[in-house]
């Protein structure tokens, strides 16, 4: 939220794409959720299963037409966002800060 607020205060358009985690949300318009078929927990981490994840993400990104993508997750949306960005010649900033390593 702090990153979003700061970037918006500098005039950037910020959109967030994430999963719905099988629960209702009351998000602001800049948050776009991808429907998941089921959600489960492993060691306090939420994991989801989503059929047609790449297609669903592509539809959202095709509509948003971002100038840059900042991806976080190495297994779920991150690689798929990178795939879309590569096909559309869009730069990607990719981080993984939840490795569980000290």
Buried (B, 14 or more C-beta within 10 A) or exposed (E): EEEBEEEEEEEEEBBBBBBBBBEEEEEEEEBBBBEBEEBEEEEEEEBBEBEEBBEBBBEBBEEBEBEEBBBBBEEBBBBBBBBBBEEEEBEBEBEEEEEEEE
